[in-house]
């Protein structure tokens, strides 16, 4: 399920001020996740306008869970949280996951003023907090969603580079908008931008460009489909429900 938030996390971005006004507070998007032919679970992303340590912020939450037969074999309950300021900079990021016998609970507090973050391991409380120097354009796995999604110049031929903080490491990513395509969904067909992110080869995916995603070719830029070839098997996430999107989604029956 971590991989779904990595894909989504590379594309679902938060609107924090008038500069990024294409996403409502209260927006909710859910995805059905398939591993091969098996329905493996679901992932949901929600946004709320709030405050963090006295400053206005957007709170983004991602929840992923296995379901059905997949849950019986491998139970996953993942929670990701991010607070983002009005400049679209992450302030506080949480990864709290349970995947089979593996658990992890990490908190990262960002300090945009001096380009550092403080990483705390809430599971292993004997480990000291670690201060990490990061680039001034750093995003966490959730905040990067909304940063990219709110770009008004995203079009065929665009190439976007960014540095993404994932768990306890910093990784460079590049996304290329390679074309447009009509995608079938449970709601009908919709015109989409086709995007290929360059991801970490050898770590999770089969190849450097083993992931493809489609987002609505409109002001919302809502992800509707993600496909990935993993080191073992393949993964697909398709939009299953949505609510409170800023602009109407124009599905064709």
Secondary structure by P-SEA (a helix, b strand, c coil): caaaaaaaaacbbbbcccccccccccbbbbbbbbcccccccbbbbbbbbbccccbbbbbbbbbbbbcccccccbbbbbbbbbbbcccccccbbbbbbbcccbbbbbbbbbcccccbbbbbccccccccbbbbbbccccccccaaaaaaaacccccccbbbbbbbbcccbbbbbbbbbcbbbbbbccccbbbbbbbbbbccccccccccccbbbbccccccccccbbbbbcccbbbbbcccccccccccccccc
